[in-house]
Amino acid sequence: MPTAVLTKGKALVPFLGDKLSFIRGLDLLGLQITSEATYTILLPGLTNVTNRIRYYGFNCWLLQEYALRVGEVDPESQQDFVRRAELLVAILVRHIDRSAINIPGSEFADKLIDQNTGAPYRLDEGADTRANGNAGTYWKARLGALGQYYAGSLRALGLIGTSAHHEKLLVRTSRQVGRLTGEELANEFAHDIPADIQELFLSSVKRGRLNPNDIKTLAAYFDLSRLRRNGAEQVAYLSMLTGADYPALHTETPSYHRLTSLRLLLAHMQQHQPEYPWVSFLINNYDSQGDGTDEPTRRGWYYYQLNEYWQFASSSVLEALLRRLEAVPGGYAYLPNFLTQFTQEVLEQMAPDLPSQPTLDDLLTTIHQTGSEEEDFVDECLAAQTDQDPPLQAAAAFGLLGSIYQRNLPHLPQLREYAQPLGLLREGNFLAYAELLTQYRDWPLGQFIQHFIYHDVIVRHQYVAMRKMGGGHQSTLKFEIEGEWVRCLDTIQARFSTPRLNILLQMAIDLGLLNDDHILTARGRNFLA
C-alpha cells in the first residue's frame, strides 16, 4: 500500500513517501512518438501484436456466434465467451505444435497441457473473469486478446462496432454494399468448417470444458496459425488488406497506404531479394528520398525512417553516456567535470577527420566531403555498442545526426508540408530539431556536443521519465542526480522501432503472396502485375 502523505489536503509526512521502483521502460527520450504516429497512418488496422491474420476472421465469427447462440447483453457474459474461446484455440494450436508463436495464451496453455492427465480441460477455470481481476487466468485483460490486441484494428477496418444495447458489448458489422464487413469475414471464416465442427467448438466454449479426444478434430479447422490456401477465406483477407485504409469512413478521396505499402514492399523484395526485407525496403526508400509514382506513401516511409535515424542517434548518445558513467570508479561522478571529460573523449574520436578547433559546421562539411551516409554511421554505432566503446559510439551517433541534417536540409520545407496536415509534427520530431541545429552551426564542436549531451539527453530523459511516472511509484530513470553528482542506475541498448512492416510480411506469407523464404510466389507476382 502506498504511504499516505496527504489527508483532505493536509500534509502529514511528505518525507515518508514510498521508495521508487525502477523499471526498464521504452522510448527513454520520447522521440519515437513521431515514428509511431507515422506508421499508424501508413498501416492502419495492423499493430505489432496482430501477427495472425486468421484472428481477424475468427473474432468476427466469434462475435456473430455469441449474438446468435447466447445473445445476452451483459458484457461479462461476452467476456467469458470470448476468453474461453481464445484459451481453447491456444490449447489446440500448442497441443499440435509447440513451435507455433504469436498465439495469445500459449504459455498458459502449455502449462495446462503439461499438467493434463486425460481429464477435460477446464476452460471456465482458466479463462472466466474474476471479481478482483484476472490474475491466475490465461489473460489479464477483461476481454482477452480481442480487447487488448485486436479490437482497435477490427474497428479501424470497419469489421466490428459497439452494440446499441451496451457500450461495452462488441458486435460484428452487418453486410454493406461496396466494402468488406464483419458479417462477410465471419461467413468466409466459417465457409470451410463443417457445421458439426463449429457446433463442437461452440458447445465446448459454452460448457467451459474441452475434451482431449476432440482436440485433433477441432485443430484441423481452428488452428489459427495456419490458413488454407486458395480458399474463400484467404481471398477475404486479401480484400481486407487491400481495401481503403478506413473503409467505414465515407470520404471523396480515400487513402490506400496499406495497399500501396504492400505493393512497394513486395516489389522491392522481387527486385532485391534482401536478407532483411522490410529493413532493406526502408533504407532503399530513404536513399531514393521517397520518390516515385506512389509519392504519398513513399514519402511517409521516408519521413518515418528520417525520424528513426534521429531517435537512434539520440538514444545511442544516451547509451554511450550511461556506459561511460557505469565505468566511473566508485559509481558517482561530478557532473560538470564528467561532461567536460566525456566531451573531450568524443572529440578525440572525431579528431583525425576534422581541423583543429573544429566547429559544428566543420563536422557537417566533412561528412558531406567524405560522402559518408547514415547507414555507415549506424554500423559504427552498432560496432561500438558491441565493443562497449562509449566515446566511439557517441562520436558515430553525432556523425549520424550530422548526416541526416545534411541530407534533409534542402527537403525540410517539403517534409513539413507533408507532415503538418497529417498531425505528424509531434513533440521531439526531427524537423523541429533541425531548425535549432541550423542556429548552432557556428558553435565550437565541443560546445555543441556538451550542450547536446546535457540538454537533449540528460535533461530530456529526466523530463520524459518524470512525465511517464506521473503520480505513480515506477520510474524509467537510468541515472540519478544528487546536487551535481550523477551515477548510473541502468544501461540501455539503442535500437530502431518496429513499424508493423514485419506483420505485413507475415500476412503476405499467410495469403500465399510469399513463401516461407520470403520469395514471391506465382500468386504474389500476379498480385503485383
PyMOL commands that set and color helices and strands:
alter all, ss='L'
color gray80, all
select helices_A, chain A and resi 14-16+33-42+54-69+75-96+106-115+123-127+144-156+182-190+195-207+212-222+232-242+257-272+277-287+295-326+335-353+360-370+374-387+390-422+430-439+445-469+501-510+522-528
alter helices_A, ss='H'
color red, helices_A
select strands_A, chain A and resi 6-7+10-11+21-22+121-122+160-162+170-172+209-210+332-334+474-475+479-482+485-488
alter strands_A, ss='S'
color yellow, strands_A
deselect
rebuild
show_as cartoon
